[in-house]
Amino acid sequence: MTTYRGPRCRSCDGPCWQYKGDVWGYTCTACIDRHLDAAAARADARDLKARQRLLSKRANNSVFSAVSKVSVGAVT
């Protein structure tokens, strides 16, 4: 049995025969997919947290929504 002597994935050290460019270098597709899935999950969590924060602010300010704000200027 011969051993693989080609380039290796820099994340999992598995065989990676295709160069993915300057950013990924020799990284296997499975590692890239795992990284992108994790990044998407972090972005979803961040967006959910921001959405909940905005809804909380809106709910807290709904008490004062009946009061209209009138700008007072110089009367001529």
N, CA, C and O of each residue as an XYZ file, in Angstrom:
304
protein
N       0.837     -1.176      0.000
C       0.000      0.000      0.000
C       0.887      1.247      0.000
O       1.837      1.345      0.777
N       0.569      2.182     -0.868
C       1.351      3.416     -0.923
C       0.677      4.485     -0.076
O      -0.546      4.520      0.056
N       1.476      5.325      0.476
C       0.924      6.412      1.294
C       0.819      7.667      0.447
O       1.583      7.865     -0.498
N      -0.126      8.496      0.797
C      -0.351      9.749      0.088
C       0.767     10.723      0.427
O       1.030     10.979      1.602
N       1.428     11.269     -0.588
C       2.546     12.179     -0.376
C       2.262     13.579     -0.900
O       3.158     14.421     -0.939
N       1.030     13.830     -1.300
C       0.667     15.130     -1.849
C       0.363     16.145     -0.748
O       0.620     15.896      0.430
N      -0.178     17.272     -1.140
C      -0.499     18.309     -0.158
C      -1.570     17.845      0.821
O      -2.412     17.005      0.501
N      -1.516     18.404      2.001
C      -2.446     18.051      3.075
C      -3.277     19.255      3.466
O      -2.848     20.400      3.325
N      -4.476     18.977      3.960
C      -5.354     20.025      4.454
C      -4.718     20.661      5.682
O      -4.207     19.966      6.560
N      -4.754     21.978      5.734
C      -4.123     22.638      6.885
C      -4.996     22.609      8.133
O      -4.523     22.951      9.216
N      -6.262     22.207      8.006
C      -7.136     22.115      9.174
C      -7.150     20.716      9.779
O      -6.953     20.544     10.982
N      -7.388     19.715      8.926
C      -7.544     18.350      9.452
C      -6.385     17.428      9.095
O      -6.358     16.277      9.529
N      -5.439     17.913      8.319
C      -4.264     17.152      7.892
C      -4.615     15.960      6.999
O      -3.823     15.029      6.850
N      -5.804     16.001      6.412
C      -6.192     14.963      5.461
C      -5.660     15.307      4.085
O      -5.145     16.406      3.877
N      -5.779     14.381      3.138
C      -5.301     14.646      1.785
C      -6.136     15.743      1.117
O      -7.363     15.750      1.217
N      -5.467     16.648      0.451
C      -6.136     17.734     -0.253
C      -5.385     17.970     -1.545
O      -4.315     18.580     -1.540
N      -5.924     17.502     -2.636
C      -5.203     17.545     -3.894
C      -5.446     18.809     -4.693
O      -4.792     19.028     -5.712
N      -6.389     19.657     -4.246
C      -6.714     20.840     -5.026
C      -6.443     22.107     -4.217
O      -6.891     22.231     -3.077
N      -5.715     23.036     -4.807
C      -5.396     24.319     -4.177
C      -6.612     25.223     -4.300
O      -7.158     25.365     -5.394
N      -7.058     25.851     -3.186
C      -8.283     26.640     -3.171
C      -8.043     28.148     -3.232
O      -8.979     28.915     -3.007
N      -6.853     28.587     -3.521
C      -6.591     30.016     -3.647
C      -5.824     30.561     -2.457
O      -5.440     29.822     -1.550
N      -5.607     31.875     -2.479
C      -4.786     32.517     -1.449
C      -5.406     32.441     -0.058
O      -4.684     32.311      0.930
N      -6.722     32.519      0.032
C      -7.370     32.540      1.348
C      -7.369     31.155      1.975
O      -6.958     31.000      3.125
N      -7.825     30.139      1.234
C      -7.970     28.803      1.794
C      -6.729     27.948      1.614
O      -6.501     27.034      2.407
N      -5.926     28.212      0.605
C      -4.742     27.386      0.370
C      -5.133     25.944      0.135
O      -6.094     25.677     -0.587
N      -4.419     25.018      0.722
C      -4.772     23.604      0.653
C      -5.663     23.284      1.841
O      -5.179     22.916      2.912
N      -6.957     23.426      1.648
C      -7.948     23.088      2.663
C      -9.007     22.237      1.979
O      -9.492     22.586      0.903
N      -9.367     21.118      2.606
C     -10.335     20.226      1.969
C     -11.734     20.845      2.002
O     -12.024     21.718      2.820
N     -12.573     20.383      1.113
C     -13.925     20.924      0.977
C     -14.734     20.716      2.249
O     -15.531     21.578      2.617
N     -14.546     19.602      2.918
C     -15.292     19.333      4.153
C     -14.949     20.366      5.232
O     -15.841     20.834      5.940
N     -13.689     20.719      5.361
C     -13.288     21.726      6.359
C     -13.823     23.106      5.992
O     -14.244     23.860      6.869
N     -13.809     23.441      4.707
C     -14.359     24.727      4.275
C     -15.854     24.774      4.562
O     -16.359     25.782      5.058
N     -16.565     23.694      4.254
C     -18.011     23.643      4.521
C     -18.312     23.765      6.007
O     -19.250     24.463      6.392
N     -17.523     23.091      6.851
C     -17.723     23.205      8.306
C     -17.499     24.634      8.775
O     -18.257     25.146      9.598
N     -16.457     25.280      8.252
C     -16.162     26.661      8.630
C     -17.289     27.598      8.198
O     -17.713     28.451      8.977
N     -17.774     27.449      6.973
C     -18.840     28.319      6.480
C     -20.153     28.089      7.233
O     -20.887     29.040      7.498
N     -20.450     26.835      7.577
C     -21.653     26.542      8.357
C     -21.570     27.163      9.749
O     -22.553     27.712     10.248
N     -20.400     27.077     10.372
C     -20.221     27.670     11.700
C     -20.325     29.194     11.627
O     -20.913     29.815     12.513
N     -19.766     29.795     10.590
C     -19.853     31.247     10.432
C     -21.292     31.677     10.208
O     -21.714     32.705     10.738
N     -22.059     30.911      9.430
C     -23.462     31.234      9.202
C     -24.265     31.101     10.495
O     -25.154     31.913     10.753
N     -23.966     30.096     11.306
C     -24.658     29.925     12.585
C     -24.356     31.089     13.523
O     -25.250     31.575     14.215
N     -23.101     31.538     13.550
C     -22.753     32.696     14.392
C     -23.466     33.953     13.908
O     -23.932     34.749     14.723
N     -23.556     34.141     12.601
C     -24.257     35.311     12.055
C     -25.749     35.254     12.383
O     -26.348     36.278     12.710
N     -26.349     34.072     12.298
C     -27.764     33.929     12.646
C     -28.006     34.246     14.112
O     -28.982     34.917     14.450
N     -27.129     33.770     14.985
C     -27.267     34.050     16.413
C     -27.118     35.539     16.697
O     -27.850     36.094     17.516
N     -26.174     36.182     16.025
C     -25.965     37.614     16.204
C     -27.183     38.405     15.714
O     -27.612     39.356     16.368
N     -27.737     38.010     14.563
C     -28.917     38.688     14.033
C     -30.133     38.495     14.935
O     -30.909     39.428     15.140
N     -30.299     37.296     15.471
C     -31.408     37.027     16.377
C     -31.296     37.882     17.630
O     -32.290     38.439     18.097
N     -30.097     37.988     18.173
C     -29.875     38.801     19.369
C     -30.185     40.271     19.086
O     -30.808     40.941     19.909
N     -29.758     40.773     17.935
C     -30.030     42.163     17.571
C     -31.525     42.387     17.365
O     -32.060     43.412     17.787
N     -32.199     41.441     16.723
C     -33.637     41.552     16.502
C     -34.391     41.571     17.829
O     -35.316     42.364     18.004
N     -34.002     40.703     18.765
C     -34.648     40.672     20.083
C     -34.402     41.968     20.844
O     -35.293     42.462     21.536
N     -33.202     42.520     20.719
C     -32.882     43.779     21.387
C     -33.750     44.915     20.834
O     -34.274     45.730     21.594
N     -33.897     44.963     19.506
C     -34.727     46.000     18.900
C     -36.201     45.842     19.282
O     -36.879     46.836     19.544
N     -36.701     44.605     19.317
C     -38.084     44.383     19.727
C     -38.297     44.769     21.179
O     -39.348     45.302     21.534
N     -37.321     44.507     22.010
C     -37.410     44.886     23.419
C     -37.459     46.397     23.566
O     -38.243     46.920     24.358
N     -36.630     47.100     22.809
C     -36.644     48.558     22.859
C     -37.978     49.098     22.376
O     -38.528     50.031     22.960
N     -38.499     48.503     21.298
C     -39.782     48.955     20.764
C     -40.909     48.704     21.764
O     -41.802     49.540     21.906
N     -40.881     47.569     22.454
C     -41.916     47.250     23.436
C     -41.836     48.209     24.620
O     -42.867     48.610     25.159
N     -40.635     48.576     25.027
C     -40.476     49.498     26.153
C     -40.919     50.906     25.787
O     -41.376     51.649     26.655
N     -40.793     51.286     24.531
C     -41.164     52.631     24.101
C     -42.617     52.720     23.650
O     -43.084     53.817     23.345
N     -43.345     51.618     23.596
C     -44.721     51.650     23.119
C     -45.639     52.381     24.091
O     -46.714     52.830     23.692
N     -45.247     52.512     25.349
C     -46.044     53.224     26.339
C     -46.153     54.690     25.946
O     -47.192     55.316     26.158
N     -45.101     55.233     25.381
C     -45.070     56.650     25.049
C     -45.457     56.932     23.602
O     -45.364     58.077     23.159
N     -45.880     55.934     22.868
C     -46.179     56.150     21.463
C     -47.462     56.956     21.261
O     -47.657     57.537     20.194
N     -48.356     57.003     22.288
C     -49.600     57.764     22.149
C     -49.354     59.259     22.246
O     -50.181     60.046     21.784
N     -48.250     59.667     22.831
C     -47.943     61.077     22.982
C     -47.272     61.544     21.709
O     -46.235     61.009     21.316
N     -47.861     62.545     21.057
C     -47.235     63.055     19.845
C     -46.235     64.136     20.216
O     -46.443     64.909     21.151
N     -45.188     64.168     19.490
C     -44.157     65.156     19.747
C     -44.357     66.321     18.793
O     -44.318     66.144     17.575
N     -44.565     67.474     19.324
C     -44.783     68.648     18.522
C     -43.578     69.541     18.674
O     -43.155     69.854     19.787
N     -43.030     69.948     17.555
C     -41.892     70.828     17.644
C     -42.377     72.248     17.920
O     -43.326     72.731     17.303
N     -41.708     72.895     18.851
C     -42.065     74.249     19.223
C     -41.077     75.193     18.571
O     -39.870     75.090     18.793
N     -41.581     76.103     17.776
C     -40.715     77.051     17.099
C     -41.148     78.469     17.413
O     -42.088     78.684     18.178
N     -40.496     79.389     16.851
C     -40.854     80.795     17.063
C     -42.143     81.097     16.321
O     -42.311     80.754     15.151
N     -43.041     81.746     17.034
C     -44.324     82.109     16.439
C     -44.215     83.538     15.956
O     -43.795     84.420     16.705
N     -44.588     83.771     14.718
C     -44.521     85.132     14.187
C     -45.886     85.698     13.934
O     -46.008     86.838     13.485
